[in-house]
Amino acid sequence: MSGPSILIVVDAGPAVGGGHVMRSLTLVGALTAEGAVCRFVAAPAAQAILEAFAPETARVAAASTSPGDLAVAARAERFDAIVFDHYGLVEDDHRAMAQGKPVLVIDDLADRPLGADLLLDSGPARRAGDYDGLIPDDARLLLGPQYAPVRPEFAGLRERALAWRGEPVGRVLVSLGLTDVDGITGRVVERLRPKVSDVGIDIVLGAEAPSLVSLTKIARRDTRLALHVDSPDMARLTAEADIAIGAAGSSTWERCTLGLPTLMLVLAENQRAAARTLAERDAALVVDAGAADFEALFDRALMRITTDAALRRQLSSASAELCDGLGGPRVAEVFLKLIAARG
């Protein structure tokens, strides 16, 4: 006998990136391991990410990521519960698509009414009071990085990776989002290259990233650069790196799981609160990519993280304390119990 049928509604695109899809895929893996049957409702941008990273995943095509088109696709399906990872949807959208079935909402913003029976917000500074008046009184909240969905291969490498953090910098991981918002990856790599020598640079980005063409040309001349397009090997790359230059999005928790010292770039407003908390806890060096003096701030932070082994050990230890990489199974267990109770 199969488990519950669960619909996953996600957003993706040049403006919002691919993080919604990737963390939802992780949650789907945990749900599937417990017998659930999951399908994505995905517009073209999300479908492209699913095709690259999980082509076997069942999905329902939506014409666009707008609430109306997603609702049309969802209403044609039969399901027992529904998950939303889409910041453009509000309570009325959730309730209309859910048709009375249990609802899990994944959020980071706490800025709008949500039709959640269960709410997941992995932000390190999030408090229950932030959602007062935004969710039903009987909704359950899962708050903090201990619930962040992180792919299981990261937790599998955690012990080995943590054992040697703080060593001299031999590899740098540059991971600023699959969609490479505003070509930030190319800008950062050009800034980085003259400031490090005899150091391997692993660059992760998506197939449609604006920086890909220029970085491909540079990599032909600079043998230190290795491009990883739509890479399935993020856990290995993160474990093998000595430092990262990474976006302050959902991949933050992958790096924390492996205690990777990180120069973190804030690329969007909704990343600001989590980044500030990591900086306050000495778990990352943080630079705002939109700052007027970004280049000077970046250069100073890069100098600190590459030259100070004690700082790298501090960043590693503090970040690893925030997240152990086991959030996916924790969330799946709670959601499946809710579905069973409502069944």
Beta strands, then each sheet from edge to edge (+ up, - down):
strand 1: 5-10
strand 2: 37-42
strand 3: 59-61
strand 4: 81-85
strand 5: 103-106
strand 6: 118-121
strand 7: 140-143
strand 8: 171-175
strand 9: 200-205
strand 10: 225-229
strand 11: 243-247
strand 12: 262-266
strand 13: 285-288
sheet 1: 3+ 2+ 1+ 4+ 5+ 6+ 7+
sheet 2: 10+ 9+ 8+ 11+ 12+ 13+
end
